[in-house]
Amino acid sequence: MFYTFMSRVVAPILRLLFRPRVEGVENVPHYGPLIVASNHLSFIDSFIIPLSIPRPVTYIAKADYFEGSGLKGRFARWFMTTLGHVPVQRGAQRAAMGALEQAVEILDNGGAFAIYPEGTRSPDGRLYRGRTGAGWLVLASGARVLPIGLTGTQRIQPIGAKWPRFLGPRPTVRIGAPIDFSHYRDLPPAKARRVITDEIITEIQKLSGQDYTGTYNERANQA
């Protein structure tokens, strides 16, 4: 019921406010387990992507988004909790694994689960090396990966901005073709996780056009 309300009432309003350009929507499978993997430039990415995907999408979201104060904090907590988003503490390995295990349950039930392989928002617009939790989730679930490249969302709400710029610069959402990584199942697990994650990042870079740093985003390890 809530998804119907969001898709028929809230989503059209947000589309008018953010006006995202969406390319490749025909690549989105309408059913079956799906890992949506995207670059991460802005807080609003977790709003823009669900507006662009024609099926419900659940997220891992950093716990800070559930703990904010004021009107913005209450709205973010309501929005993410109601959609079933999974909070995870930055830098807490046990908490992160617990969230990924919940993701496997969602995928096992045929849902779509979104993840930011970089771990957190890019501080400078560049693309950072992926954390292997993305590869772990692929191997644990067997789900295909839908790569997405976002551009322009950081201009709508940069890091540190309290509110987005409605009717501001238009973001672009580029959706690639789903990727099946089942051929990596015979590799040693650690190597498979790394190879899969690196290939996901490569596909995201093709779609986003970002410069690739080759290093981890250390903001993901900060408390």
Contacts in CASP RR format, 6 or more apart in sequence:
PFRMAT RR
TARGET T0000
AUTHOR 0000-0000-0000
METHOD contacts of the structure
MODEL  1
MFYTFMSRVVAPILRLLFRPRVEGVENVPHYGPLIVASNHLSFIDSFIIP
LSIPRPVTYIAKADYFEGSGLKGRFARWFMTTLGHVPVQRGAQRAAMGAL
EQAVEILDNGGAFAIYPEGTRSPDGRLYRGRTGAGWLVLASGARVLPIGL
TGTQRIQPIGAKWPRFLGPRPTVRIGAPIDFSHYRDLPPAKARRVITDEI
ITEIQKLSGQDYTGTYNERANQA
2 82 0 8 1.000
2 83 0 8 1.000
3 56 0 8 1.000
3 83 0 8 1.000
6 50 0 8 1.000
6 83 0 8 1.000
11 50 0 8 1.000
11 51 0 8 1.000
14 47 0 8 1.000
14 51 0 8 1.000
15 51 0 8 1.000
17 166 0 8 1.000
17 167 0 8 1.000
18 44 0 8 1.000
18 47 0 8 1.000
18 48 0 8 1.000
18 51 0 8 1.000
18 156 0 8 1.000
18 164 0 8 1.000
18 166 0 8 1.000
18 170 0 8 1.000
18 171 0 8 1.000
19 167 0 8 1.000
19 168 0 8 1.000
19 170 0 8 1.000
20 48 0 8 1.000
20 51 0 8 1.000
20 52 0 8 1.000
20 170 0 8 1.000
20 171 0 8 1.000
20 172 0 8 1.000
20 173 0 8 1.000
21 170 0 8 1.000
21 171 0 8 1.000
21 172 0 8 1.000
21 173 0 8 1.000
22 52 0 8 1.000
22 172 0 8 1.000
22 173 0 8 1.000
22 175 0 8 1.000
23 172 0 8 1.000
23 173 0 8 1.000
23 174 0 8 1.000
23 175 0 8 1.000
24 174 0 8 1.000
24 175 0 8 1.000
24 176 0 8 1.000
25 52 0 8 1.000
25 53 0 8 1.000
25 54 0 8 1.000
25 175 0 8 1.000
27 146 0 8 1.000
27 175 0 8 1.000
27 176 0 8 1.000
27 177 0 8 1.000
27 178 0 8 1.000
28 34 0 8 1.000
28 53 0 8 1.000
28 54 0 8 1.000
28 55 0 8 1.000
28 146 0 8 1.000
28 175 0 8 1.000
29 144 0 8 1.000
29 146 0 8 1.000
29 178 0 8 1.000
30 54 0 8 1.000
30 55 0 8 1.000
31 55 0 8 1.000
31 110 0 8 1.000
32 110 0 8 1.000
32 111 0 8 1.000
32 112 0 8 1.000
32 143 0 8 1.000
33 107 0 8 1.000
33 108 0 8 1.000
33 110 0 8 1.000
33 111 0 8 1.000
33 112 0 8 1.000
33 113 0 8 1.000
33 141 0 8 1.000
33 142 0 8 1.000
33 143 0 8 1.000
33 144 0 8 1.000
34 55 0 8 1.000
34 107 0 8 1.000
34 110 0 8 1.000
34 111 0 8 1.000
34 112 0 8 1.000
34 113 0 8 1.000
34 143 0 8 1.000
34 144 0 8 1.000
34 145 0 8 1.000
34 146 0 8 1.000
34 178 0 8 1.000
35 107 0 8 1.000
35 112 0 8 1.000
35 113 0 8 1.000
35 114 0 8 1.000
35 115 0 8 1.000
35 134 0 8 1.000
35 137 0 8 1.000
35 138 0 8 1.000
35 141 0 8 1.000
35 143 0 8 1.000
35 144 0 8 1.000
35 145 0 8 1.000
35 146 0 8 1.000
36 49 0 8 1.000
36 53 0 8 1.000
36 57 0 8 1.000
36 112 0 8 1.000
36 113 0 8 1.000
36 114 0 8 1.000
36 115 0 8 1.000
36 145 0 8 1.000
36 146 0 8 1.000
36 148 0 8 1.000
37 114 0 8 1.000
37 115 0 8 1.000
37 116 0 8 1.000
37 117 0 8 1.000
37 134 0 8 1.000
37 145 0 8 1.000
37 146 0 8 1.000
37 147 0 8 1.000
37 148 0 8 1.000
37 200 0 8 1.000
37 204 0 8 1.000
38 45 0 8 1.000
38 49 0 8 1.000
38 114 0 8 1.000
38 115 0 8 1.000
38 116 0 8 1.000
38 147 0 8 1.000
38 148 0 8 1.000
38 149 0 8 1.000
38 150 0 8 1.000
38 204 0 8 1.000
39 116 0 8 1.000
39 118 0 8 1.000
39 122 0 8 1.000
39 127 0 8 1.000
39 148 0 8 1.000
39 149 0 8 1.000
39 150 0 8 1.000
39 204 0 8 1.000
39 208 0 8 1.000
39 210 0 8 1.000
40 116 0 8 1.000
40 118 0 8 1.000
40 119 0 8 1.000
40 120 0 8 1.000
40 121 0 8 1.000
40 122 0 8 1.000
40 150 0 8 1.000
41 121 0 8 1.000
41 122 0 8 1.000
41 125 0 8 1.000
41 150 0 8 1.000
41 151 0 8 1.000
41 152 0 8 1.000
41 153 0 8 1.000
41 154 0 8 1.000
42 121 0 8 1.000
42 152 0 8 1.000
42 153 0 8 1.000
42 154 0 8 1.000
42 156 0 8 1.000
42 157 0 8 1.000
42 158 0 8 1.000
42 159 0 8 1.000
42 164 0 8 1.000
43 65 0 8 1.000
43 121 0 8 1.000
43 157 0 8 1.000
43 159 0 8 1.000
43 164 0 8 1.000
44 153 0 8 1.000
44 156 0 8 1.000
44 157 0 8 1.000
44 164 0 8 1.000
45 116 0 8 1.000
45 121 0 8 1.000
45 150 0 8 1.000
45 153 0 8 1.000
46 59 0 8 1.000
46 61 0 8 1.000
46 65 0 8 1.000
46 80 0 8 1.000
46 85 0 8 1.000
46 114 0 8 1.000
47 79 0 8 1.000
48 150 0 8 1.000
48 153 0 8 1.000
48 171 0 8 1.000
48 173 0 8 1.000
49 57 0 8 1.000
49 114 0 8 1.000
49 148 0 8 1.000
49 150 0 8 1.000
49 173 0 8 1.000
50 56 0 8 1.000
50 57 0 8 1.000
50 83 0 8 1.000
52 148 0 8 1.000
52 173 0 8 1.000
52 175 0 8 1.000
53 112 0 8 1.000
53 175 0 8 1.000
55 111 0 8 1.000
55 112 0 8 1.000
56 83 0 8 1.000
56 111 0 8 1.000
56 112 0 8 1.000
57 112 0 8 1.000
57 113 0 8 1.000
57 114 0 8 1.000
58 83 0 8 1.000
58 84 0 8 1.000
58 85 0 8 1.000
58 86 0 8 1.000
58 103 0 8 1.000
58 106 0 8 1.000
58 111 0 8 1.000
58 112 0 8 1.000
58 113 0 8 1.000
58 114 0 8 1.000
59 80 0 8 1.000
59 83 0 8 1.000
59 85 0 8 1.000
59 86 0 8 1.000
59 113 0 8 1.000
59 114 0 8 1.000
59 115 0 8 1.000
60 85 0 8 1.000
60 86 0 8 1.000
60 88 0 8 1.000
60 99 0 8 1.000
60 100 0 8 1.000
60 103 0 8 1.000
60 113 0 8 1.000
60 114 0 8 1.000
60 115 0 8 1.000
60 116 0 8 1.000
61 80 0 8 1.000
61 85 0 8 1.000
61 86 0 8 1.000
61 87 0 8 1.000
61 88 0 8 1.000
62 87 0 8 1.000
62 88 0 8 1.000
62 89 0 8 1.000
62 90 0 8 1.000
62 120 0 8 1.000
63 87 0 8 1.000
63 88 0 8 1.000
63 89 0 8 1.000
63 90 0 8 1.000
63 95 0 8 1.000
64 90 0 8 1.000
65 76 0 8 1.000
65 77 0 8 1.000
65 80 0 8 1.000
65 85 0 8 1.000
65 87 0 8 1.000
66 76 0 8 1.000
66 77 0 8 1.000
66 80 0 8 1.000
66 81 0 8 1.000
66 87 0 8 1.000
67 77 0 8 1.000
68 74 0 8 1.000
68 76 0 8 1.000
68 77 0 8 1.000
72 162 0 8 1.000
72 163 0 8 1.000
80 87 0 8 1.000
86 99 0 8 1.000
86 102 0 8 1.000
86 103 0 8 1.000
87 99 0 8 1.000
88 95 0 8 1.000
88 96 0 8 1.000
88 98 0 8 1.000
88 99 0 8 1.000
89 95 0 8 1.000
89 96 0 8 1.000
90 120 0 8 1.000
90 220 0 8 1.000
90 221 0 8 1.000
90 222 0 8 1.000
90 223 0 8 1.000
91 220 0 8 1.000
91 221 0 8 1.000
91 223 0 8 1.000
96 133 0 8 1.000
100 133 0 8 1.000
100 136 0 8 1.000
100 137 0 8 1.000
100 140 0 8 1.000
103 113 0 8 1.000
103 115 0 8 1.000
103 137 0 8 1.000
103 141 0 8 1.000
104 137 0 8 1.000
104 140 0 8 1.000
104 141 0 8 1.000
106 113 0 8 1.000
107 113 0 8 1.000
107 137 0 8 1.000
107 141 0 8 1.000
107 142 0 8 1.000
107 143 0 8 1.000
108 141 0 8 1.000
112 146 0 8 1.000
113 137 0 8 1.000
113 143 0 8 1.000
115 133 0 8 1.000
115 134 0 8 1.000
115 137 0 8 1.000
117 130 0 8 1.000
117 131 0 8 1.000
117 133 0 8 1.000
117 134 0 8 1.000
117 197 0 8 1.000
117 200 0 8 1.000
117 201 0 8 1.000
117 204 0 8 1.000
118 127 0 8 1.000
118 128 0 8 1.000
118 129 0 8 1.000
118 130 0 8 1.000
118 131 0 8 1.000
118 201 0 8 1.000
118 217 0 8 1.000
118 220 0 8 1.000
119 130 0 8 1.000
119 131 0 8 1.000
119 217 0 8 1.000
119 220 0 8 1.000
120 217 0 8 1.000
120 219 0 8 1.000
120 220 0 8 1.000
121 154 0 8 1.000
121 159 0 8 1.000
121 219 0 8 1.000
122 128 0 8 1.000
122 154 0 8 1.000
122 210 0 8 1.000
122 217 0 8 1.000
123 159 0 8 1.000
123 217 0 8 1.000
123 219 0 8 1.000
125 154 0 8 1.000
125 210 0 8 1.000
125 211 0 8 1.000
126 210 0 8 1.000
126 211 0 8 1.000
126 212 0 8 1.000
126 213 0 8 1.000
127 201 0 8 1.000
127 204 0 8 1.000
127 205 0 8 1.000
127 208 0 8 1.000
127 209 0 8 1.000
127 210 0 8 1.000
127 211 0 8 1.000
127 212 0 8 1.000
127 213 0 8 1.000
128 212 0 8 1.000
128 213 0 8 1.000
128 214 0 8 1.000
128 215 0 8 1.000
128 216 0 8 1.000
128 217 0 8 1.000
129 198 0 8 1.000
129 201 0 8 1.000
129 213 0 8 1.000
129 214 0 8 1.000
129 215 0 8 1.000
129 216 0 8 1.000
129 217 0 8 1.000
130 197 0 8 1.000
130 198 0 8 1.000
130 200 0 8 1.000
130 201 0 8 1.000
130 216 0 8 1.000
131 197 0 8 1.000
131 216 0 8 1.000
131 220 0 8 1.000
132 190 0 8 1.000
132 193 0 8 1.000
132 194 0 8 1.000
132 197 0 8 1.000
133 193 0 8 1.000
133 197 0 8 1.000
134 145 0 8 1.000
134 196 0 8 1.000
134 197 0 8 1.000
134 200 0 8 1.000
135 181 0 8 1.000
135 192 0 8 1.000
135 193 0 8 1.000
135 194 0 8 1.000
135 196 0 8 1.000
135 197 0 8 1.000
135 200 0 8 1.000
136 193 0 8 1.000
137 143 0 8 1.000
138 145 0 8 1.000
138 181 0 8 1.000
138 196 0 8 1.000
139 181 0 8 1.000
139 184 0 8 1.000
139 185 0 8 1.000
139 189 0 8 1.000
139 192 0 8 1.000
139 193 0 8 1.000
139 196 0 8 1.000
142 181 0 8 1.000
142 182 0 8 1.000
144 178 0 8 1.000
144 179 0 8 1.000
144 180 0 8 1.000
144 181 0 8 1.000
145 178 0 8 1.000
145 179 0 8 1.000
145 181 0 8 1.000
145 200 0 8 1.000
145 203 0 8 1.000
146 175 0 8 1.000
146 176 0 8 1.000
146 178 0 8 1.000
146 179 0 8 1.000
147 175 0 8 1.000
147 176 0 8 1.000
147 179 0 8 1.000
147 200 0 8 1.000
147 203 0 8 1.000
147 204 0 8 1.000
147 206 0 8 1.000
147 207 0 8 1.000
148 173 0 8 1.000
148 174 0 8 1.000
148 175 0 8 1.000
148 176 0 8 1.000
148 204 0 8 1.000
148 207 0 8 1.000
149 173 0 8 1.000
149 174 0 8 1.000
149 175 0 8 1.000
149 204 0 8 1.000
149 207 0 8 1.000
149 208 0 8 1.000
149 209 0 8 1.000
150 171 0 8 1.000
150 172 0 8 1.000
150 173 0 8 1.000
150 174 0 8 1.000
150 208 0 8 1.000
151 171 0 8 1.000
151 172 0 8 1.000
151 174 0 8 1.000
151 208 0 8 1.000
151 209 0 8 1.000
152 169 0 8 1.000
152 170 0 8 1.000
152 171 0 8 1.000
152 172 0 8 1.000
153 171 0 8 1.000
155 165 0 8 1.000
155 168 0 8 1.000
155 169 0 8 1.000
155 171 0 8 1.000
156 164 0 8 1.000
156 165 0 8 1.000
156 168 0 8 1.000
156 169 0 8 1.000
156 171 0 8 1.000
157 163 0 8 1.000
157 164 0 8 1.000
157 165 0 8 1.000
174 207 0 8 1.000
174 208 0 8 1.000
175 207 0 8 1.000
176 203 0 8 1.000
176 207 0 8 1.000
179 199 0 8 1.000
179 200 0 8 1.000
179 203 0 8 1.000
181 196 0 8 1.000
181 199 0 8 1.000
184 192 0 8 1.000
184 195 0 8 1.000
184 196 0 8 1.000
185 192 0 8 1.000
187 195 0 8 1.000
201 212 0 8 1.000
205 212 0 8 1.000
END
